[in-house]
Amino acid sequence: MSFTTFNLKPELMKQIASEGYTTPTPIQKQAIPAVLSGQDVMGLAQTGTGKTAAFVLPILQKLMDGSRGKVRALMIAPTRELAEQINETIKALGKNTGLHSMTIYGGVGMKGQISKLKQGVDIIVACPGRLLDHIQGYTVNLKHIEILVLDEADQMFDMGFLPNIKQILHSLPDKRQTLLFSATMPPEIRRLTQAILKNPLTLEVAHTKPVEAITHAVYPVNSHLKTDLLLALLKKTPTQLVLIFTRTKHRAKSLDKILQKEGYRASSLQGNLSQAKRQAALNGFKDGTFDIMVATDIAARGIDVSLVSHVINYDLPDTTEAYTHRTGRTGRASRTGDAFSLVCPDIADDRSMLKQIEQKLGGPVTSLTLEGFNYSASNSAIPKAAFARAYEGSPQRKKKPWGNSGDSSKRRHR
């Protein structure tokens, strides 16, 4: 099957070829005809399987017919990074369509967004909080919306955006096509879909477990040697681009500094950065300026870089769904990838989460040791000050649930 099957306009077919798309992915095969037919769609698929193009292509096809300069399609995403990623896909595939898109999110000034809205756009890709600011300030007109997309709806629920989403829905025309895409679908979101989707076509493409192209392994290590093991792993493992996940923004920043001191071309992506710095870090990771990115979970759904060969969980996530999204940053675009997790047997939360991950994967995760590493060392080789910053907050892990510290995902400007 090829993209010619969908009878897309020549302007789109030209860009499909230019962007290197060859054969539609399973979710694209199912979603593109459904969206073109005007049906509401609930699409469930693993990360890295082409969900974005699955809704962008048919939306561009439909918007090419009709008036211009009015907001006719609205796409809502949980993070700035994902919003930018979606908009990049729109601009790439829609290069020859004459359609104009823009992103709306917090962390940047309102005036520039208002000015662009006044010039006229056809597609908005927005984060819920800032979009609601524009709605309440009467600076955006959503009366002409024909298509609504909720991308990564489960993440928006986790981040506390559900009240904002409900308010936004009240500002949209009742007569519209609604598309909901995600890699996971907890019961709460399934209930939401019943309220906002009309006779939806449900598409499910192997969404319940991490991508099969990824090899999973854990490296047990005592907590005081975790940073040492990370550095030893990086020295002995052939890699391309590496994405390292931490639990807090402070730890991401500290690990980034340690890696740079060790001579690595590293950067970090976390909530304390301005939008300009966050975008610069992402761009540098994509263009090869940086080989390693240390990130909090804000990056799990906003990085689409095909050359990520390894995802390393310096800290285990707080849910198995987060593990799926983190590890889904590798093994993309038909490539294989490795997911390593540093697990501390001396931390109860680690032991518990590992059991849940193994249940998700359907069996035990391979446990590995690194040859030549001194697991019995009583002290870290990392200077105490740097180590303290990199592992800041660990004594609190037994005192409060994961996810309550570090990046506060419920802040509306995300």
N, C-alpha and C positions, 0 to 999 in steps of 0.2 A: 504493500500500500504506500502511496506517495501523497504529497500535499495537493497534487492536481485533482485528487478525488473530491476535494471539498469545493471545487469551482470558485476559488477565491479570485479576486480581481487581479489583473496583471501587475498593478502597483505593489500589491502585497506579495505576489509570487516572486517578483524581482528581489525584494528584500529578504524573503525566506531563503532564497539561494545565496544572496550576498552574506547573510549571517551564518551560513553553514548548516542550516537545517536540511536534513535529508529525508529520513523516515519519521513519521509521526510516532510519538510515544503512546503507550496504551491510554493514558488519560486524555491525550490530544485526539486520538482516534474516536473516543467516545464523546468528549465534551464539545469539540468544535461543531459537529452537526447539530447537537442538541441546542447550543447557544444560538446558532444560525436560525433554528426553527422557531425561536422565541420562547422556548420552555424555560421555566425556573429550574435551576440545577443545584444539587448538593453534590459536590465533587470531593471525594476522599482519596488521597494518594500520598505516597511517601514523598519526603522532600527530595529534590533533585530529579524529579520525573517529568518536569516540563509543565507544571500547573499554570505558570504565569502566561506562557504563550498559548495555552489551551483556552484562556478566556480573552487575552488581548487580541489575537488574530480575528476571531469572529466579531468582536466588538468593533474593531477598526472597519471590518467589511460592512457592518450595518450602519455605522456612522458616516461612511463616505457618501451615502445617499441621504439627503436632507439638508437642513439649514446649517450654517456655520456660525461660530462665535458665541453660541449659547452652551451652557454646561449641560450636556446630554448624557454623559456617563460619569458615575462617581464610584471610585474604588477606595475602600477603607482598609487600612493596614495598621497593625499594632505598634510598629516602630518606624522611626525616621529612615533607618537603613533599608527596611523592606519597601517603604514607600518610594525611595529613590531607585531601588532595584526595579520595581515595577515600571516606574516612569522611564527608566533607561530602555527597557524592553519596548515600551510604547513608541519611544522616539526612534529606536532602531528599526522596528518592523513597520512603523508608520511614516517613514522618512519621505515617501513619495505620495502620501495621501492628502497633504494639505491640512491635516487635522493638528490642532495644537493642544498640548497637555501641560499641566503644572503640578507641583507638589505643594501641599499645605501641611505644615507641622510646626510645633513650638521650637523654642531655642533660637529662633531668628525673628527679626522684626516683622510686624504686621504690615507696615506701610508698603514694603516691596510686594507683598502678596496681594494687597488691595489694588495696587497699581496694575499688576498683571491681570487680575480679574476684570478690571475695567476695560482692558484692551480686548478682552474676549478670548475665552478658551472653550474647547469642546470636551475635554476630559480633565477631571481632578482626581489626583491620588492623594489621600489625606489620612492623617492620624486623627482619631476621634476628638481629642481635647481641643486642639486648635481649630478644627472645623466647626465645632460647637461655638467657639468664640466668634467666628465669622458669622455664623447663623444668628446668634444673639445680637451681634452688632449690625446686622442687616447689610453686610458687605459682600455677601455671596447670594446668588439667585439659583435656587435648586428646583424651581417650578417646572423646568423643562427636562428633568431627568427621565431618561428612557430605560437606562440599565444601571443597576446597583450591584457592586461586587463587594462582598465581605471576604477578605483573604485572611487566612489563619485565624478563624473565628474562635477557636479554642484558646488561643493565646490572648485574644482580647478579653475573653471571659476571665482568664487567670489574672490579667493585669487590672481588673476592676473597671473595665470600660463598658460593661453592659448597660448601666444607667445612661451613659452618654450616647450609646448606640440607639437606645430606645427614643431618646429625645431627637436625635438626627432623623430617625425614621418618620417621626411626626411632621417633619419639614419636607418630606418627599411626596410626590404624587402617588396616589394609591395604584394607579395604572402604570405599572412598570414591570420590567423583567428583573428578577433578583437571582444572583448567583452567589453561592457560598462554597468556598474552597478551603480545605484544611488537610493536614496530614493526620490529625487525630480528632476524634469526635466524642467527647465525654457526654454523659446523659443530659447535663444542663444545656449544652448547645443543641442537642437533638430537640429538646423542648422548645428552644428559641426558634428553630427552623420551622416548627409547626405553626408558629405565629406569623412568620414573615414570608414564608414560601408558599406559593399556590400550586398544588398538584406537582411537586417537583419531581424531576427525574434524578434518582440517586445513582451516582457512579462511584463504585468502590474498586480501587486498583491497589491491592496489597498494601493497605494503609496501616495495618495493625501491628507491624513490627519493623525494626530498622531495615534499611536497604540491604539486600542479600549480597551486594558486591563489596560489603565491608567486612573485614576480619576484626573480631573483637578479642581483646586480651586485657587482663588485669595484672598489675605489678604490685604485690603486697609490700608495704614498707612502713616502718614506724614513722610517726608523724614528724619527729625531729630530723629525719633524714630525707624527707620528701623532696625538698629543693635540690639536694645533692643528687638524688636518683634522677630527677628530671634532667639535670645538666648532663649526667652520664649517659642517659638514653639518647639525648640529642647528639652527643659526640659519637656514639656508636651505631646510630641508625641512619641508613641512607634515606634521605627525604627530599621532597620538592618543597612545597609550601606547608607550613605547620600551623595549626590553629590550636591554641591552648586555652582551656576554659577554667576560670576561677569562680569562687562563690561570691566574692566581693570586689568592688571597684578598687578599693585600697590595695588589695592583694594583686590585682591585675597590674596596677601601676608599679608596685614594688618589684614584681617578677620581671616586668619589662625592663626596668633599670638594671636588675641583676644580669639579665641576658645580654643587654648592651655592653655591660662591663666585661662580660665573658667573650666579647667580640662578635656577637650575633647581630644581624640586621633585623632588629625587632621593633615592634610598636605595640601600642595597647589601644583597646576600644572599650570605653567604659563611660558611665554616666556623668562624671565630673568634667568631661571634655566639652568644649563649645562645639556647635554643629560644624563649624569650619574645620576644626581639628579632627572631629570624628570622620568627616568626609575625606580629609587628607590622609588619614590612617587607612581607610578603606581603599582609596585610590592607590596608595603606595603598596598595599598588599596585592592588589589586582595587577599592577604593572610591574611587579618584581622589585620595587625599591626595598621592600621588606620581605624577608623569608619567613618570619615568625610573627604571628599576631597573638597577643594575650588578651582575652576578652571575657566579659561577663555575659550572661545569657541574652543581653540585648542584641548580640550578634548572631545568635543561633538561627534566627529567621531572616537575617538581612544580608548574609554573605553568599553570593553565588559565584564561586571561583573554582573553575574546573580542575585546577592544578593543585588543590589541597590534597596532599597524599596522606597526611596524618592528622587526626584529631586526638589531642591528649587532654583528658580530664584531670587536671591538677587537683581539683575538688570534684567529687561526685555531685551530680545535680540533686534537686530535692524531689523530682518525680521521674517516672520512667518515660513519660511523654517528653520531658526536657532532654532526657538521654537520647531519645530518637531524633530530636531536632538537632542537637549538638552533633551527634555522629553523622547525621545526614549532610553535614557540610563537606564530607569527603565521599568518594565513590560516586561522583556526579558525572553526567555526560558520558555514560557507558564506561567509565573508568572504575578501577578498583581502589580501595582505600583501607587504611588501618585505623582502628580506634583503640587507644591505650587509656586505661584508667589507673591512677595511682590510688590504691586502697589501703587505708590504715587499719589493721586489725585491732589496734588499741583504741579505736573510736567506734562506739556503738552504732552511730548513725551510718557509718560506712558499711558495717556488716549488714545492717538492715537493708540499706539501699541496694547493695550487691545482690542480695537474695531476690529483691523485686525485679532487678534488671535481668537476672537469670530466668525468672519466670516469664518475663516479656520476650526474651530470646528463645525460650523453649528448651533450655538446658544450661548446664554449667558453662561459664566463661573460662577459657583457657587461662591458667595462672602461670606466669612466667617469672623467672629471676634473671637479672642481668649479670652475665659472667664478669668476674673481676671486681664487682662492686662490694664494698665492705658494709654488709648489712648489720654487723655487730658493733659498729662504731658508736661510741657513747656521746659524741658531739658532732655537730655539723661542721663541714669545712667552710661553709659560708659565714662571713663575719656576723657576729651576733646581732648587730643593729639592722643589717640588711635582712637577716633571717626573720627577725621579729616583725619587720614590716611586711615581709612576704607571707608570713603566716599569722598575721594580725587577726585576732578574733577567735582563734580556734578553741580557747577554753570555754567560749560561750556556746559552742555547738550543742552541748548537752542540755543547755538551760532554756533554749528557745528554738522553735521549729526553723528549719532551713527556709530561706526566702524572705525572712523578716528583717534581714540586715543587708548591707551593701546597697545595690541598686534598688530604689523604691519604684517598682514598675507601675505603681498606681498613680504616679504623678501625671497629670493630664497633658503636660507638654510633650510627652512621648508620642 
